[in-house]
Amino acid sequence: MIEITSTPIILIAILGTIGMILPIISIARKEKGSNSLYAAIAFGALIAAMGYVVYEIVTEKIPSATVFSVDVLSNDAFSSLFAIAMLIVAIMTTVGSFNFMRNQSHHAVYYSLILLSTIGMVLVAYSTDLVMLFVAWELMSIPTYVLAGFMKKNPSSNEAALKYFLFGAVSSAIIIYGISIVYGLTGSTNIGEVITGLANVDPSLMPLALLAVGMFIAGFGFKMGLVPFHMWLPDTYEGAPPTITALLAAGTKKAGFAAALRVVIMGTVALNLDWTLALGVIAVMTMTVGNIAAVMQKNISRMLAYSSIGHAGYILIGLAVSPFTTLGLQGSLFHILNHAVMKGAAFIAIAGIVTTLAVTNLDKLKGLGRKMPITSLGLVISLLALAGVPPTAGFWSKLMLFGSALEPGLPAWAGWLAIAGVLNSALSLAYYGWIIRKMYFEGETEKRVSEPKSIIAVMIFSIIFLVAIGVYPDPIIQFVENATPVLGTITVSK
């Protein structure tokens, strides 16, 4: 008998109920509800969901991430870490949208779609069944297709939504084909049972098993922005509303990694694959292409989009060395949590700049530090954290990632991953520093303007989060250690 753990059900109940009620309220009020009303309701639902997950972690009601359950949805520290990361991004997006949506229409639908997409993201993290994973994947993706094109009168927004939809549809088709192959080989879609089935698969069927895992990597690679599946990402991030770009870059990408991590574990444990070198090559290509392309951008949204591709490469370092050391996966999970806040804060800052000054070109950011000091400070801290400059949270997660590639007993090529990571981080300082120079060392005559209070709130939170963890990272590191699956001890719980 299939059982479903209560935590994701409670999150579905909270977010889904409010997400469905918001449009009903709008219809009942004949679209007379204010933006602040719907934003406050959505914010309250997200805070309640976050509070419940944090309560379970604090009261130690969740197990460590060493077991694949026969349940459709499981509740462990691994799932909870991703749920927290994605709920944080959803909260930042909702708060940051308060001023951005003030002059837009269909407020209730906008916030409802954010809540429904968040349900999908959270369910991806909790899913231990491939069919449930795919359903959650689509529930996450479909609302974001609409949100990417929410500014219907803006051709760039329409183009972004179309490209995002087309590539998203391709990735979904690839994933469902991989699921069908796995089901044909094992007779099950439960990830734990699939691991058991693939471990005993007939050698003559091994090429099909490899094809299935490869299709999972390709399908999830689209969402994660891995090279060579990244071409849609800069155009979509540039054209989508900046607040929704924060949700895409900092939220849905994390869902992609949550799914991909389970697939990597599946392949490593069940098929005994030695694919670490291939993952390492993809990691180096992804971080290098992302950072080199970012240096050449003039639009700050496109620059951060390519930066996001680069960070996908950093996270992939941990996956590449995961069969040899647990520090790799720990670094990946730590950086995923940090990146959710770093990248989310950066794009919410851009949303504030667009709302207030209607500019995104780098040359027009001159004197921004004087015009919008708090927004600029939040953007600077997030950029420094993305670069891995101490004392920010990004320093520690990059240290763990690059250090994991230097652990004793690793193949000789692993050290090159650390070197590539350090060099790319240094390269990223070139374009991050360019933004900082424009904001603080040019435009001396600029005068301060009124900054959106909702943007200020997000900036203050992100500054406190990134600096506090940078100064005292021990609690987060301990949580990450508990959330990291130990590949050699994974079992299937009956």
C-alpha positions in Angstrom: 0.0 0.0 0.0 1.4 3.4 -1.0 1.6 6.0 1.8 2.3 9.7 1.5 4.1 11.6 4.1 2.2 14.5 5.6 4.6 17.4 5.1 4.3 17.9 1.3 0.5 17.3 1.7 0.3 20.1 4.2 2.4 22.4 1.9 0.1 21.5 -1.0 -3.0 22.3 1.2 -1.6 25.7 2.2 -0.2 26.9 -1.1 -2.9 25.2 -3.3 -5.8 26.5 -1.3 -4.6 30.1 -1.4 -3.5 29.8 -5.0 -7.0 28.7 -6.0 -8.8 31.2 -3.8 -7.0 34.3 -5.1 -8.7 34.3 -8.6 -12.1 33.5 -7.0 -11.7 36.6 -4.7 -10.8 38.6 -7.8 -13.9 37.5 -9.7 -16.1 38.1 -6.6 -14.7 41.6 -6.3 -14.9 42.2 -10.0 -11.2 42.9 -10.3 -11.4 45.7 -7.7 -9.0 44.1 -5.3 -5.8 46.0 -4.8 -2.3 44.6 -5.6 -1.4 44.8 -1.9 -4.3 42.6 -0.9 -3.3 39.7 -3.1 0.4 40.1 -2.4 -0.3 40.0 1.3 -2.4 36.9 1.1 0.2 35.1 -1.1 3.0 36.2 1.2 1.1 34.9 4.2 0.7 31.5 2.6 4.4 31.2 1.7 5.4 32.3 5.2 3.1 29.6 6.7 4.6 27.0 4.5 8.1 28.0 5.3 7.3 28.1 9.0 6.0 24.5 8.9 9.1 23.2 7.2 11.4 25.1 9.5 9.4 23.8 12.5 9.9 20.2 11.4 13.7 20.8 11.0 14.1 22.5 14.4 12.1 19.8 16.2 14.1 17.1 14.4 11.1 15.3 13.0 12.7 14.5 9.7 15.3 11.8 8.9 18.6 12.3 7.3 18.9 11.8 3.5 20.1 8.1 3.4 16.9 6.3 2.4 14.8 6.1 -0.7 11.3 5.4 0.5 8.5 3.4 -1.3 6.2 6.4 -0.7 5.3 8.5 -3.6 6.4 11.5 -1.7 9.1 11.3 1.0 10.2 13.7 3.7 13.8 13.9 4.6 16.5 16.5 5.2 17.4 16.5 1.5 13.9 17.3 0.4 13.5 19.9 3.2 16.7 21.8 2.1 15.4 22.2 -1.4 11.9 23.1 -0.1 13.4 25.9 2.0 15.5 27.2 -0.9 12.6 27.4 -3.2 10.2 28.8 -0.6 12.7 31.6 0.1 12.9 32.4 -3.6 9.1 32.4 -3.9 8.8 34.8 -0.8 11.4 37.1 -2.3 9.6 37.1 -5.6 6.3 37.9 -4.0 7.6 40.7 -1.9 9.7 42.1 -4.8 6.6 42.1 -7.0 4.6 44.4 -4.7 5.9 47.6 -6.5 6.5 46.0 -9.9 2.9 44.8 -10.1 1.3 48.1 -8.9 0.9 49.4 -12.5 0.0 46.0 -14.0 -3.3 44.2 -14.2 -4.5 40.7 -13.2 -2.8 40.8 -9.8 -4.7 37.8 -8.4 -3.7 35.6 -11.3 -0.1 36.7 -11.1 0.3 35.7 -7.4 -1.8 32.6 -7.9 0.5 31.4 -10.6 3.5 32.0 -8.3 1.9 29.9 -5.6 1.0 27.1 -8.0 4.5 27.0 -9.5 6.0 26.9 -6.0 3.9 23.8 -5.2 5.4 22.1 -8.3 9.0 23.1 -7.2 8.4 21.8 -3.7 6.9 18.6 -4.9 9.9 18.0 -7.2 12.1 18.0 -4.1 9.8 15.6 -2.2 9.1 13.2 -5.1 10.5 9.7 -4.9 8.4 8.4 -7.8 9.2 9.2 -11.4 5.5 9.8 -12.4 5.0 12.1 -9.4 8.3 13.8 -10.3 7.0 14.4 -13.8 3.6 15.7 -12.6 5.4 18.1 -10.2 7.8 19.1 -13.0 4.9 20.2 -15.2 3.0 21.8 -12.3 6.1 23.9 -11.7 6.7 24.7 -15.4 3.3 25.5 -16.9 2.6 28.5 -14.6 6.1 29.9 -15.3 5.4 29.8 -19.0 2.5 32.1 -18.4 4.4 34.3 -16.0 7.3 34.7 -18.4 4.9 36.3 -20.9 2.8 38.1 -18.3 3.5 41.5 -19.9 1.4 40.7 -23.0 2.0 44.0 -24.7 5.8 43.6 -24.5 7.2 41.8 -27.5 10.3 40.7 -25.5 8.1 39.1 -22.9 6.1 37.2 -25.5 9.3 36.0 -27.1 10.7 34.9 -23.8 7.6 33.0 -23.0 7.6 31.3 -26.4 11.2 30.2 -26.2 10.8 29.0 -22.7 7.7 27.0 -23.6 9.3 25.4 -26.6 12.4 24.3 -24.8 10.4 23.3 -21.7 8.2 21.1 -23.9 11.2 19.5 -25.4 12.8 18.8 -22.0 9.5 17.4 -20.7 9.2 15.0 -23.7 12.8 13.8 -23.1 12.1 13.2 -19.4 8.9 11.3 -20.1 10.6 9.1 -22.7 13.3 8.3 -20.1 10.6 7.3 -17.6 9.0 5.0 -20.1 12.3 3.2 -20.8 13.0 2.8 -17.0 9.4 1.5 -16.4 9.9 -1.0 -19.3 13.2 -2.2 -17.7 12.1 -2.4 -14.1 8.3 -2.6 -14.0 8.2 0.3 -11.5 8.4 4.1 -11.4 9.4 4.4 -7.8 13.0 5.6 -7.6 14.0 3.2 -4.9 12.6 0.2 -6.7 14.1 1.5 -10.0 17.5 1.5 -8.3 17.0 -2.1 -7.2 15.7 -3.1 -10.6 18.5 -1.4 -12.6 21.1 -2.9 -10.3 20.0 -6.4 -11.5 19.1 -5.6 -15.1 20.2 -8.0 -17.7 23.6 -7.0 -19.2 22.1 -7.1 -22.7 19.6 -4.3 -21.6 22.4 -2.1 -20.2 22.4 0.2 -23.2 18.8 1.0 -22.7 19.4 1.7 -19.0 22.2 4.1 -20.0 20.0 5.8 -22.6 17.3 6.3 -19.9 19.7 8.0 -17.5 21.2 10.0 -20.3 17.8 11.3 -21.3 17.1 12.3 -17.7 20.3 14.3 -17.6 19.4 16.0 -20.9 15.9 16.7 -19.8 16.8 18.2 -16.5 19.9 19.8 -18.1 17.5 22.2 -20.0 16.1 23.5 -16.7 19.5 23.7 -15.0 21.0 25.6 -17.9 23.9 23.2 -18.5 25.9 23.5 -21.7 24.9 22.6 -24.4 21.3 23.0 -23.2 21.5 26.6 -22.2 20.7 28.6 -25.4 17.2 29.5 -24.4 18.1 30.9 -21.0 19.6 34.4 -21.7 16.8 35.4 -24.0 14.1 34.2 -21.6 15.7 35.9 -18.6 16.0 39.2 -20.5 12.5 39.3 -21.8 10.6 37.9 -18.8 9.4 40.3 -16.0 12.5 40.8 -13.7 10.7 39.5 -10.7 9.8 36.3 -12.6 13.3 36.0 -13.8 14.3 35.8 -10.1 11.8 32.9 -9.7 13.2 31.1 -12.8 16.9 31.7 -12.1 16.9 31.1 -8.3 13.9 28.7 -8.0 13.1 26.5 -10.9 16.8 25.8 -11.5 17.0 24.4 -8.0 14.1 22.1 -8.8 16.1 20.9 -11.7 19.1 20.1 -9.5 16.9 18.3 -7.0 15.7 16.0 -9.7 19.1 15.6 -11.3 20.7 14.7 -8.0 18.3 11.8 -7.6 19.1 10.7 -11.1 22.9 10.9 -10.5 22.4 8.8 -7.3 20.3 6.4 -9.3 22.9 6.0 -12.0 25.9 5.8 -9.6 24.4 3.3 -7.2 22.3 1.1 -9.6 24.3 1.0 -12.7 27.8 1.4 -11.1 28.6 4.1 -13.7 31.9 5.7 -14.0 30.6 8.9 -15.5 32.5 11.3 -13.3 34.9 12.4 -16.0 32.0 13.2 -18.3 30.2 15.3 -15.6 33.5 17.0 -14.9 33.9 18.0 -18.6 30.4 19.3 -18.7 31.0 21.3 -15.5 34.1 23.0 -16.9 32.4 23.7 -20.2 29.3 25.1 -18.4 31.2 27.4 -16.1 33.6 28.6 -18.8 31.0 29.3 -21.4 28.8 31.1 -18.9 31.5 33.3 -17.5 33.1 34.2 -20.9 29.7 35.1 -22.4 28.8 37.1 -19.3 31.9 39.3 -19.8 30.6 40.4 -23.2 27.1 41.5 -22.1 25.8 45.0 -21.9 22.4 44.2 -20.5 22.6 43.3 -16.8 19.8 40.7 -17.0 21.6 38.8 -19.7 24.9 39.2 -17.8 23.3 37.6 -14.7 21.7 34.9 -16.9 25.1 33.8 -18.2 26.4 34.1 -14.7 23.7 31.6 -13.6 24.9 29.2 -16.3 28.4 29.5 -14.8 27.1 28.7 -11.3 25.4 25.6 -12.7 28.9 24.5 -13.6 30.2 25.1 -10.1 27.4 23.0 -8.6 28.1 20.2 -11.1 31.7 19.9 -9.7 30.1 18.4 -6.5 28.1 15.9 -8.6 31.2 14.9 -10.6 33.3 14.0 -7.5 30.3 12.6 -5.4 31.2 8.9 -5.9 34.6 9.6 -4.2 33.8 12.0 -1.4 30.6 13.2 0.4 32.1 16.7 0.5 31.2 17.2 -3.1 27.5 16.7 -2.6 27.6 18.8 0.6 29.2 21.6 -1.4 26.6 21.3 -4.1 23.7 21.5 -1.7 25.3 24.4 0.2 25.8 26.3 -3.0 22.3 25.6 -4.2 20.9 27.1 -1.0 23.2 30.1 -1.2 22.6 30.6 -4.9 18.9 30.8 -4.3 19.4 33.9 -2.1 22.3 35.4 -4.1 20.7 35.2 -7.5 17.2 35.9 -6.2 18.4 39.1 -4.5 20.3 40.2 -7.6 17.3 39.9 -9.9 14.9 41.5 -7.3 17.4 44.4 -7.2 17.1 44.6 -11.0 13.3 44.6 -10.6 13.6 47.6 -8.3 15.9 49.4 -10.7 13.5 48.7 -13.6 10.5 49.9 -11.6 12.2 53.1 -10.5 14.5 54.1 -13.3 13.4 51.9 -16.2 17.0 50.9 -17.2 18.8 47.7 -17.5 21.8 48.7 -19.7 25.1 48.7 -17.8 26.1 52.2 -19.1 22.9 53.6 -17.5 23.8 52.3 -14.0 26.2 55.2 -13.4 25.8 56.6 -10.0 23.2 54.0 -8.9 25.0 53.8 -5.5 23.9 57.4 -4.9 20.5 57.2 -6.5 19.4 53.9 -4.8 21.9 53.2 -2.0 20.1 50.3 -0.3 19.2 48.5 -3.5 22.8 49.1 -4.7 24.2 47.7 -1.5 22.0 44.6 -1.7 23.1 44.1 -5.3 26.8 44.5 -4.5 26.6 42.0 -1.6 24.8 39.5 -3.8 27.4 40.0 -6.6 30.3 39.6 -4.1 28.7 36.4 -2.7 28.3 35.1 -6.3 32.0 35.7 -6.9 32.8 33.9 -3.6 34.4 36.9 -1.8 34.6 36.5 2.0 33.0 37.1 4.3 29.9 36.1 2.4 28.0 32.8 2.2 29.2 32.2 -1.3 32.8 31.9 -0.1 32.1 28.9 2.0 30.1 27.0 -0.5 32.7 27.6 -3.2 35.4 26.6 -0.8 33.6 23.3 -0.1 33.0 22.7 -3.9 36.5 23.4 -5.0 38.0 21.7 -1.9 36.1 18.5 -2.7 37.9 18.2 -6.0 41.2 18.3 -4.1 40.4 15.5 -1.6 42.9 12.6 -1.3 42.1 9.5 -3.5 40.4 11.4 -6.3 41.4 10.8 -10.0 44.1 13.0 -11.3 41.7 15.1 -13.4 39.7 16.1 -10.4 42.3 18.8 -9.4 41.6 20.5 -12.7 38.0 21.0 -11.7 39.2 23.1 -8.7 41.6 25.0 -10.9 38.9 25.7 -13.5 36.5 26.8 -10.7 39.0 29.2 -9.2 39.9 30.7 -12.6 36.3 31.1 -13.5 35.5 32.8 -10.2 38.3 35.2 -10.8 36.9 35.9 -14.3 33.5 36.5 -12.8 35.0 39.3 -10.7 35.7 41.2 -14.0 32.0 41.7 -14.9 30.8 41.9 -11.3 33.4 44.5 -10.7 32.3 46.4 -13.8 28.8 46.7 -12.4 30.2 47.9 -9.0 32.4 50.4 -10.7 29.5 51.9 -12.7 27.4 52.2 -9.6 29.9 53.7 -7.2 32.7 55.3 -9.2 30.8 57.0 -12.0 28.0 59.6 -12.0 29.2 61.7 -9.1 26.4 64.2 -9.6 23.5 61.8 -9.3 20.9 62.5 -6.6 19.0 60.0 -4.5 15.6 58.8 -5.6 12.8 57.1 -3.6 13.4 53.3 -3.5 10.5 50.8 -3.4 10.0 49.7 0.2 9.4 46.1 -0.9 12.7 46.0 -2.7 14.4 47.4 0.4 12.9 44.6 2.5 14.3 42.0 0.2 17.7 43.6 0.1 17.9 43.8 3.9 17.0 40.2 4.2 19.5 39.1 1.6 22.3 41.2 3.1 21.7 39.7 6.6 21.4 36.2 5.2 24.6 36.3 3.1 26.8 38.1 5.6 25.6 36.2 8.7 26.2 32.8 7.0 29.5 34.1 5.8 30.6 35.0 9.3 29.1 32.0 11.0 28.3 29.1 8.6 28.4 26.2 11.0 24.6 25.7 11.5 24.0 25.7 7.7 27.0 23.3 7.1 25.6 20.9 9.8 22.2 21.0 8.1 23.8 20.4 4.7 25.7 17.4 6.1 22.5 15.9 7.4 20.8 16.5 4.1 23.5 14.9 1.9 22.8 11.3 0.7 25.7 9.0 1.4 26.0 7.1 -1.9 27.5 3.9 -0.4 24.8 3.5 2.3 21.6 4.2 0.3 18.9 1.7 1.0 15.3 1.3 -0.1 12.9 1.5 2.8 9.9 -0.8 2.8 
